[in-house]
């Protein structure tokens, strides 16, 4: 048995072929990893932040034309906040965040963002009074801590509606999902 010599042009073709196969394999693996990461459901307030769906300060009024802002406090030890309401609302909120994530390519979807008042840049929102109707500047927005969590609907940079009871929040998000389904 003899060893065949491969000519230099054939070696280049062979190296090129295996290099292309290697790059395609790496690209395929990276694509699969990205898809798995994107499909990871939102189950907690930390997931909202890690998915870059949190807003800070004036960013609340600088998003797309029509969207929701969910104002909450991630500090579960806060005794002035209605913990029962928070626990009741959480499944609906996380469900809607996942719904938006799943159908994000559709134009008619109403996106949602989180505003955590536990974050230093958002603490100015907490007040002893509510000032929500028709607010269009972050510095004017005021929400009573015992009313949180609260859902705002913002259109063209102005709050057009808000929902503060668990039933109202659930109904509004369900209505938004039903429009898409």
PyMOL commands that set and color helices and strands:
alter all, ss='L'
color gray80, all
select helices_A, chain A and resi 8-39+45-50+57-61+83-102+120-125+138-140+145-147+166-180
alter helices_A, ss='H'
color red, helices_A
select strands_A, chain A and resi 66-72+111-116+126-127+143-144+150-155+158-163
alter strands_A, ss='S'
color yellow, strands_A
deselect
rebuild
show_as cartoon
